[in-house]
């Protein structure tokens, strides 16, 4: 990253930090939002579920481990289609047949975080790490669980450790920032700016960080950056799921809870069920609505 851009980031952080102290809220950008078509249920997943149903209900004799793998696969497909209750049923049954099936513990843990069962989620993440100490995402997800549980110190510990493994991954940096800003907002913003300068590049995730830093305006981000340079394996609805979620977080941090609620609803409406941003948009919406209920009535 060149020096000019690094200086621009530092200046933007200073200016945006001042801006967040203002009480006025401008929701004009919300009037021109791009509303994307929700992601349709994948017919391939539905066909595979039908085939798995035939196998699992047949008289075919299967080893417990094989039966567990089939249940786990069907549960994963249910999860991808947003059928979380059916997914949890299959994951729990898979563990009964194979108590060492790491993936089932991990999927259950994420779902328990999403429904606010944080104690169960902690136990499941610990089980994942006991079975697979180097699991790539267990510490990230356990940190997110601690974040939503309000255990910010533990969230920062897990998310910082996860970020250090791959500091060039912008999403690791994003979630660490969301936890750190709850502890010390000013220090968190400075740390985010430093990580952007040290590790950032032109990847899409770093543009989300530029948005949070105030390097790029909300209007410019929505009308220009969010719509450009999609990867070959990326769809517009996936891109906008992330965009809406992190815009919601930005508005939340600014105290603009009405705009935040709009963005979180839009993230939910994308139906990109496997994205962490979709999973936790409902949690964020509930928290935002609680914050709105606490605001004084100005009418």
C-alpha positions in Angstrom: 0.0 0.0 0.0 1.4 3.4 -0.9 2.0 6.2 1.5 -0.6 8.5 0.1 -3.4 6.0 0.7 -2.1 5.2 4.2 -2.3 8.9 5.1 -5.8 9.1 3.6 -6.9 6.3 5.9 -5.5 8.0 9.0 -7.2 11.3 8.1 -10.5 9.5 7.3 -10.3 7.7 10.7 -9.9 11.0 12.5 -12.7 12.7 10.6 -15.1 9.8 10.9 -14.5 9.5 14.6 -15.6 13.1 15.0 -18.6 12.4 12.8 -19.9 9.5 14.9 -20.3 11.9 17.8 -22.9 14.0 15.9 -26.6 13.3 16.7 -28.0 14.2 13.3 -28.7 11.2 11.1 -29.0 11.3 7.3 -30.9 8.4 5.9 -31.1 9.8 2.3 -28.9 6.9 1.1 -31.6 4.5 2.1 -33.9 6.0 -0.5 -31.7 4.7 -3.4 -30.8 1.2 -2.1 -30.2 -1.6 -4.5 -32.7 -4.4 -3.6 -31.4 -7.7 -4.9 -33.5 -10.8 -5.8 -33.2 -13.2 -2.9 -31.1 -16.3 -3.4 -33.4 -19.1 -4.6 -33.3 -22.6 -3.0 -30.7 -24.7 -4.8 -32.5 -27.5 -6.6 -29.4 -29.6 -6.5 -29.5 -29.6 -2.7 -33.2 -30.6 -2.7 -32.5 -33.5 -5.1 -29.7 -34.7 -3.0 -31.9 -34.6 0.1 -34.4 -36.7 -1.6 -31.8 -39.3 -2.5 -30.4 -39.3 1.1 -34.0 -39.7 2.4 -34.3 -42.9 0.3 -31.0 -44.3 1.6 -31.6 -43.4 5.3 -35.2 -44.9 5.3 -34.3 -48.0 3.3 -33.4 -51.4 4.8 -29.8 -51.0 3.7 -27.4 -52.1 6.4 -24.9 -49.3 7.2 -22.0 -49.0 9.6 -22.7 -46.4 12.4 -20.0 -44.1 11.0 -21.4 -44.2 7.5 -24.9 -43.6 8.8 -23.6 -40.6 10.8 -21.9 -39.2 7.7 -25.2 -39.4 5.7 -27.1 -37.7 8.5 -24.4 -35.0 8.7 -24.6 -34.4 4.9 -28.4 -34.1 5.0 -28.1 -31.8 7.9 -25.6 -29.6 6.1 -28.0 -29.4 3.1 -30.9 -28.5 5.3 -28.7 -25.8 6.8 -27.9 -24.4 3.4 -31.6 -24.2 2.6 -32.3 -22.4 5.8 -34.1 -25.4 7.4 -32.2 -25.0 10.7 -34.4 -27.0 12.9 -34.2 -30.1 10.6 -30.5 -29.5 10.4 -30.1 -29.5 14.2 -32.1 -32.8 14.4 -29.8 -34.5 11.9 -26.6 -33.2 13.5 -27.6 -34.4 16.9 -28.5 -37.8 15.5 -25.2 -37.9 13.6 -23.3 -37.3 16.9 -25.2 -40.2 18.5 -23.9 -42.5 15.7 -20.4 -41.0 15.7 -19.4 -39.0 18.8 -16.2 -37.9 17.1 -17.8 -36.2 14.1 -16.3 -32.8 14.4 -18.3 -31.1 11.7 -21.6 -31.9 13.4 -20.4 -30.3 16.7 -19.3 -27.2 14.7 -22.6 -26.8 12.8 -24.6 -27.2 16.0 -22.4 -24.7 17.8 -23.0 -22.0 15.1 -26.7 -22.6 15.2 -26.9 -22.4 19.0 -25.1 -19.1 18.8 -27.6 -17.8 16.4 -30.5 -18.7 18.7 -28.8 -17.3 21.8 -28.0 -20.6 23.4 -24.5 -19.4 24.2 -23.6 -21.9 27.0 -24.4 -24.9 24.7 -22.4 -23.3 21.9 -19.3 -22.9 24.2 -19.5 -26.6 25.1 -19.7 -27.6 21.4 -16.8 -25.3 20.3 -14.7 -26.8 23.1 -15.6 -30.3 21.8 -14.6 -29.2 18.3 -11.2 -28.0 19.5 -10.7 -31.1 21.6 -11.3 -33.3 18.6 -9.5 -31.1 16.1 -7.2 -28.5 17.9 -6.2 -26.9 14.6 -9.8 -26.5 13.3 -9.7 -23.5 11.0 -12.8 -21.7 12.1 -13.6 -22.9 15.6 -11.8 -20.0 17.4 -13.4 -17.5 15.1 -16.9 -18.8 15.7 -16.3 -19.2 19.5 -15.1 -15.6 19.5 -18.3 -14.5 17.8 -20.3 -16.5 20.3 -18.5 -14.6 23.1 -19.1 -11.4 21.3 -22.9 -11.9 21.2 -22.8 -13.3 24.8 -21.3 -10.0 25.9 -18.0 -11.6 27.0 -15.9 -9.1 25.1 -12.6 -9.9 26.6 -12.9 -13.6 25.7 -14.2 -12.6 22.2 -11.1 -10.4 21.6 -8.8 -13.2 22.8 -10.2 -15.7 20.4 -10.7 -13.3 17.4 -7.2 -11.8 17.8 -5.6 -15.3 17.8 -7.7 -16.2 14.8 -6.6 -13.0 13.0 -2.9 -13.6 13.7 -3.0 -16.9 11.8 -3.9 -15.1 8.6 -3.6 -11.3 9.1 -4.2 -10.8 5.4 -7.8 -12.1 5.7 -10.0 -9.1 5.9 -13.0 -10.9 7.5 -10.8 -12.0 10.5 -9.8 -8.3 10.9 -13.5 -7.2 10.6 -14.7 -9.4 13.4 -11.8 -8.6 15.6 -12.6 -4.9 15.1 -16.3 -5.4 16.0 -15.3 -6.9 19.3 -12.5 -4.4 20.0 -14.8 -1.4 19.4 -17.0 -2.6 22.2 -14.1 -2.3 24.6 -12.4 0.9 23.4 -13.8 2.5 20.2 -11.0 4.9 19.5 -8.2 2.4 20.0 -10.2 -0.1 17.9 -10.4 2.2 15.0 -6.7 3.1 15.1 -5.8 -0.6 15.3 -8.1 -1.3 12.3 -6.5 1.5 10.3 -3.0 0.1 11.1 -4.0 -3.4 10.0 -5.5 -2.0 6.8 -2.2 -0.2 6.0 0.0 -3.3 7.0 -2.0 -6.1 5.4 -4.7 -4.7 3.1 -5.0 -5.0 -0.6 -7.6 -4.5 -3.3 -9.7 -7.6 -2.2 -13.4 -7.0 -1.7 -13.2 -7.6 2.1 -10.8 -4.8 2.6 -13.2 -2.4 0.9 -15.7 -3.3 3.6 -13.0 -2.2 6.1 -12.5 1.1 4.1 -16.3 1.7 4.6 -16.0 1.2 8.4 -13.0 3.4 8.5 -14.8 6.2 6.6 -12.3 6.1 3.7 -15.2 5.7 1.3 -18.7 7.2 1.8 -21.8 5.0 2.2 -23.2 6.4 -1.1 -20.1 5.7 -3.1 -19.8 2.3 -1.6 -23.4 1.3 -2.5 -23.5 2.8 -6.0 -20.0 2.0 -7.1 -17.8 -0.4 -5.1 -20.4 -3.0 -4.0 -21.4 -3.7 -7.6 -18.0 -4.1 -9.2 -15.4 -6.8 -9.7 -17.4 -9.8 -8.7 -15.3 -12.9 -8.4 -16.1 -15.9 -10.8 -17.6 -17.9 -7.9 -19.4 -14.9 -6.3 -23.0 -13.7 -7.0 -24.4 -10.2 -6.5 -26.8 -11.4 -3.8 -23.9 -12.8 -1.8 -22.0 -9.6 -2.2 -25.0 -7.6 -1.1 -25.6 -9.9 1.9 -22.2 -8.8 3.3 -22.7 -5.2 2.2 -26.1 -4.9 4.0 -24.8 -6.6 7.2 -21.7 -4.4 7.6 -23.5 -1.2 6.7 -25.9 -2.2 9.5 -23.1 -2.6 11.9 -21.7 0.8 10.8 -25.0 2.4 11.4 -25.4 0.7 14.7 -22.0 2.0 15.9 -23.1 5.5 14.8 -26.3 5.2 16.9 -28.5 5.3 13.8 -30.6 2.3 14.8 -33.4 2.9 12.3 -31.1 2.7 9.3 -29.3 -0.2 10.9 -32.6 -2.1 11.2 -33.3 -1.6 7.5 -29.9 -2.9 6.5 -30.2 -6.0 8.8 -33.6 -6.8 7.3 -32.2 -6.5 3.9 -29.3 -8.9 4.8 -31.8 -11.4 6.1 -33.9 -11.1 2.9 -31.0 -12.2 0.7 -31.5 -15.8 1.9 -27.8 -16.5 1.7 -28.2 -18.9 4.5 -24.6 -20.2 4.7 -23.0 -16.7 5.1 -22.2 -15.7 8.7 -23.6 -12.3 7.9 -27.0 -13.8 7.1 -26.9 -16.1 10.1 -26.4 -13.2 12.5 -28.4 -10.5 10.8 -31.5 -11.6 12.8 -29.5 -11.4 16.0 -28.4 -8.0 15.1 -31.9 -6.9 14.1 -33.2 -8.0 17.5 -30.5 -6.1 19.3 -31.1 -3.0 17.1 -34.9 -3.1 17.8 -34.2 -3.3 21.5 -32.0 -0.2 21.2 -34.8 1.6 19.3 -37.3 0.7 22.0 -35.0 2.4 24.6 -34.7 5.6 22.6 -36.9 8.5 23.9 -40.0 9.2 21.8 -39.4 12.5 20.1 -43.0 12.8 18.7 
